[in-house]
Each structure stands twice: as C-alpha cells, then as structure tokens.
Amino acid sequence: MKKIVAIMLALTFVLAFAACNKNEADKPDVKGEGVMTHAEYIAAPLDSQVTVETYVQAKQSWWEDKATVYSQDKDGAYFLYNMACSEADYAKLTPGTKIKVTGYKSEWSGEVEIIDATFEIEEGNYVAPATDVTALLGSETLIDHQNEFVTFKGMTVEASTAPDGSEVAFLYNWDGSGEDGSDLYFNVSKDGKTYNFTVESYLCDSSTAVYAAVKNLKVGDVIDMEGFLYWYEGVNPHITSVAAAK
Amino acid sequence: MKRVRALLLLALLVCPLLLASCHGSRGLPEFALPAELDASKTCEITFWAKNDTNKTQTAIYSKAVEDFEALYPNIRVNIRFYTDYGRIYNDVITNISTGTTPNVCVTYPDHIATYLTGQNIVVPLDGLMADPRYGFGGSELKFDGPEAEEMIPQFLGECAIGGIHYALPFMRSTEACYVNKTMLESLGYELPEVLTWDFVWEVSDKAAEKDENGVYAANGQKTMIPFIYKSTDNMMIQMLKQKGAGYSTPEGEILLFSDTTKDILRDVAEHTGTGAFSTFKISSYPGNFLNAGQCLFAVDSTAGATWMGSHAPHSDISPDKFVEFECAVLPIPQFDPSDPKMISQGPSVCVFNKRDPGEVLASWLFAQYLLTNEVQIAYAGTEGYVPVTEKAQKSDEYRRYLASAGGEDEESYEVKIRATELLLDNVGNTFVTPVFNGSASLRDAAGQLIENTAKSVRRKETVDDAYFEALFDDVNSLYRLDQHTGASAAGREDLGPLPAASAALLGTIAAVWIGMGAYLLAGRIRKKKEGKS
C-alpha cells in the first residue's frame, strides 16, 4: 500500500511539474517597460531603433567582440547580427537565455535583422519548439516565419552538379569551389518543387552531426530537417539537423 | 654572509635569463639562399590561396600545383582555399605566434606590413628575384617564367615596402562602375565617356524619385537604389586622391581626418537622404540590385564582373528576377575627367621564412611558377583580372582571349572582358596607398566614415559639423589610429621612453652587478691584507 501511495505521489509531482512547464511555455511573453512586442517589431520601419526581449536559440559566430545570434520569443524570431558582445558574455548566451536587445532594424538581401545592437541578460528561459513549415514552402506566408526555428518533413534529396559535371548530393560552397569545412549546399524537393538548403559552417562546423549527415546524403534520400529560416535573396534555411524521414 | 652569497649566486643565474627576456622572443634567422635545390630531399610546402568563391579559380590553383609537382617531384604543395582576405590575414597572424605560417600565401601589401613586425617572418624577395639560377629567367628553373623585365614594373613596385620587395603580384584589378545604360537613357540622359561624381549624383537623385504608392518611375518597381558602392574604403581613398587631398604619408602620418573628407561625407549624407545612395554593407551586393533592374550605377571590382549584367554567368538572385538591359563598364566616377585616378588592387603572394632554407627556396619556386603564362592567362580569364606580366599580356593566347568578347560561352562574357580592358587601358591612372604597420586599419577607418554617415542619415540622426567631429573621434579611437607611431613597416619603431617597471628592473640588475663587483673586490682586498699580514 505504501509503495502504491509513494508511486502515486511521485506521479502527481511529475505531472504537476510537467503541467507547470507547459504553462510556462504557453504563457504569453509579458514585455518590460519600453520593450516592443514581436508585432510591433514587425511593424517598425527599417532603420528605426528597436528594443526587444528575446531568447537565444543558437549562436552563429563571435569575432572581435561581436556576436551573431538566432533568437526567438513566443511570437516570432529576431536575427541579431554582429551584436556588441564580449567573449565572456558570449559564453553565457546558451540556448534559452533571455536577453533584452536594443539596436536598429535593418534588411540585407531580404533578411530582416537587428544590427548595431547591445544587449543585457535577463531572468527567464525559453527554447522554441520547431514549427513545421513544410507546407508553406513556396508560399508568400513562409516569410512570416523568417528566422524561426523550423522543421521540414519528408523532403527528397535532389542532385546538385559538381564542378566536374557529375551529379552529387551536396556541394562545398554554392558552386562546389570549397572544401571540407566550407558551407554545404544541397537541393531538396517537395511536391515537384526544388529548394536549396545550407549548412552554414559558422553555425554548424565540420565537427557537427548535421555536417556529417549532409555529407552522407544520397540523391533520392527522403529526410526530415530542422534549422533556422534564414533569408538571402529568398528563403535560405540554415539547417541544424538532418534525419531519415519518419 | 652566507645569505649575501646566495643572493649573488641567484643574481648570476637569473641575470642572463632576464637579459634574454628583455631582448624579446627570438625570431627566425635571416634567410640565406642555399647553393642549390636539393632534389634528393622531399620537401612539403603549404599554399594558402584566395579565390572569389569560384570553382574555375580553385581548379586553376589545383592544376598549377599538379603541374608544378610534376616538374619538381620532390616538392609537395598542400593547398588550402580561402574566399576572404581577412580570414587569411587573421589566420596568418595567429600562426605567426605559433611558428606555423604557411610557406606561400595570397595576401595584400597592407597585411604584409603587419606580418613584418615579427623578426624575419616574411622573406625579402629582391635577392631571390635577381638570382641568376633561381630568380626571374634563372638558368636552373624548370619552367618558362617571366624575365625580370617582363614583370609590369608598376605592379611589382606595389609589392615593395620600404624599398624592399616582400611579395610578387599575382593578379591585378581595379574598380569599375557597371551602368544600366538602358535605364539611364530612359531617364533622358546620355552616358558620357567618363563619369563625373556630379553626373552620378544628379542621375541617381532623379532615379530615386517615386510616386505616392512608392513605385519608382525609373523601373516601375518598389525597390530602387540608384547608386551602390561595394567597397566604401576604396570609395573614400579614391575620392581623396582625385581631389588631391591627403590620406596618409608613406611614413604613416594619418591625414584622413580633414575638411576634404568632411566635404565628401556631406555629399554622401545628402544623397543617402534622397535615397540615391547605399553601400554593400547596408543593403547587399551591388550586382544583385543591378541585375534585377533596381540599381543604375553599381561600383564593384573588375574582379566581380562575372556577377554583373543581364546575362551574368554568376548570380545570387533567381532567374525570374533578372531584367534585360545593356550593361556599360566605365571607370569609377571622377572629379577631373581629364586626369582620371583609380585604385590598383588584387592579390599578391608572399613567401614566409622557415628554419630550412631549402624549404624557402622551394616556396619561392612555387610562387614564381604562379607567374607563368599557363597560370596567369588561365586565372585572369576567370574574372576581370589582368595578368601581371608582359609575357602573358603580349601573348597570342591572351590577345585571342580579349578579342573573343561577346561570345556565347562564359569565358568570353563581354562585361568581364570590358572590365579587363578598362584596367589595361588605365594602368597609368592607377595608384596604391602607402603601406605601413597600421595602414590596414586606416583603410577600414576610411570606409567606416562613409558607412556611419550613411547609416546615420537613414536613422534620421542630425549629420552636421558637430556630427563629423564626433565621428572622426569615434573612428580614430575604434581603429586605434592614434596609437600607431606611423613608422614604416620596414623600419624600426620608436618605442618611446622605457616603462617605469622596466627601468626599475634594469636598475636592480645594475645594482646587483655593482654589489657583486664590490663584494669580490672587498674579498680580494681582504685576502691581500691577510697575505701581507
């Protein structure tokens, strides 16, 4: 009897804890004084000063006290380009870390981002779940998810043409001019349309699982992918994981 | 007394170490050319190559290595590809401290000036170039390289720092203004032979006019940036040169922060305000906008010519965004069309020093092999590059290449060959900026002035004289220009007065030595006295 009671109590705690967490994730973000909502950020004109509270999702690079970070709150994403950041602070920016960012809204080749920014770390943590945008590929509403952590399911690897004219599953650099360690470019299709995806080597270098996974792809493989919905002259997802389609 | 003896003994042991550490870390010995290349010894060298993210260029580098190794079977060349000069520079700096520099490296003279602050890091090439066996046209060369007099003197001269050659030119380019001539004429203008700044600003302002719905009359689209400059450091440097204003002296004195610079920035501010002007850093690649009919004047390197035009072989925009237009290739805008001035740029190669002189000689041979017609003509054809030797420029093969402009294939892409001809026709109008330790930072600062001004206007900040004064201070501080002594890289810097701590240390050492001397002297005197007594 005691055992049953103990198990029931433990289960109750686990379920309650899970429910609390779920509630935490479901709770809308309450923004601080002078902080924009994501909708206000989207509505803000280019080159205007913006202040947002957001959560680090992934770090792309740090160089000479500047960090480039993918971030997201519960309503949308913010790409933080070359944000002022010491090396010590960069180490503190782990996935989920809440930061308050002040900078300027800008657009570079279609990528809307915050530049010339500064930030401070705040209390709070949130890791965004991946949103499935497979059905939105090729549609005008895909851009509404720009920079978000997303997933693509059941896509087929299509051939790319290597410098020697052969058909391959991926290229080092966009035209095959790179080598191991360069960005990886590969084609995937869905419903008869082909898209070019990237493993960005600053975000996921040659030591990462996704880099190895893409190098092992074969034309015709059907795969699921996760990554960030980056933009460069059109959608250019930066893929962070690849697995055989479930 | 034992204690005093122990201290003196310690001082005797420590002094040489202290003196050694005061001398600083030991560099490599000066390179001395060996009697001959030891063909019985296998030698492995590393070549860091820069390409423009261009598979043809990487293939040419790889073939050059393969052909060189066939000629010199005992030399193995490991190649590492870069697509960014900045990354090469950073990696070289890192590897200097660990003694793991490459053997041969594509670089810019500004960067070499920094490498030269180390002792014997970069090999001076004058002795090698003149060597009758392994120099230009040398008797022991296994390839048909250029004779000394076949090097374009101006390009070779650009690789000299303080009168000593520390690099070989590899390719040369300049900047071109790629013009959508079709759009320009639709606005009621005629394209002049030489663009002036006044003309470009005027037409750009006109092209920036849009209706109440945000549609530009020039292209019927909602996106239009009439004038985009890729490299704003080049923009500032060339405008100052054209105006006869100072930038820096050969000794490294900085003249950038002047009234002329403010005048240039006022123009930048005015035409950013009208929506006529933007930069690569702010908006994106000029070619992307030009090819989509969203830009009228796109200034970029002649080495970026394959990305320009309605039928550009290379592009980042989707085919459906291209518009049809006639693409004219002109020199950059000028203040005085009768006296045009444009920058000379492009990759050079330097050779790094190693403990084994045989390894350095092998590196030199490979660097020189890059000047053969096989490499020069092939690589120059990948972009709007110009070969750096007369041997290549005057060859039938190269003449045939230039004459092929307008053909169907990528190699004869007209915009690219017109860009090449632009430089060939204007070699005498090109210039380079003085090279010294800190000149790379000064170049960055020159561009930053334009970037910041343009950004501030877009952000509706007040841009006036007070703004420029503050901007000068900020940029001066950001790039630590006030901390450079201005010494030539090849010379020795004046390190200023000795720091107090160092002076105290040297004083202590001197006192210890005096104490030791006094102690020994006292001992001898005592012994003498004891002997006498």
Contacts between the chains, C-beta under 8 A, distances in Angstrom:
chain1	res1	chain2	res2	distance
A	46	B	458	7.9
A	47	B	455	7.7
A	47	B	458	4.2
A	47	B	459	5.1
A	47	B	460	7.7
A	48	B	459	7.5
A	49	B	459	7.3
A	104	B	455	7.7
A	104	B	459	6.3
A	106	B	282	7.6
A	108	B	282	7.7
A	108	B	283	6.9
A	108	B	284	5.6
A	109	B	283	8.0
A	109	B	284	4.0
A	109	B	285	7.5
A	109	B	288	6.6
A	109	B	316	7.6
A	116	B	455	7.5
A	163	B	55	4.1
A	163	B	56	8.0
A	163	B	58	7.8
A	163	B	59	6.3
A	173	B	53	5.6
A	173	B	55	7.9
A	173	B	83	7.4
A	174	B	53	6.9
A	175	B	53	6.9
A	175	B	54	7.1
A	175	B	55	4.7
A	175	B	314	7.9
A	176	B	55	5.1
A	177	B	51	6.2
A	177	B	53	5.5
A	177	B	54	5.7
A	177	B	55	4.0
A	177	B	57	7.1
A	177	B	58	4.7
A	177	B	81	7.4
A	177	B	83	7.8
A	178	B	53	7.7
A	178	B	81	6.7
A	178	B	83	7.7
A	179	B	80	7.8
A	179	B	81	5.5
A	182	B	81	7.9
A	232	B	316	7.1
A	233	B	284	7.9
A	233	B	288	6.3
A	233	B	316	5.1
A	233	B	317	5.1
A	233	B	318	7.1
A	233	B	321	7.9
A	234	B	318	6.1
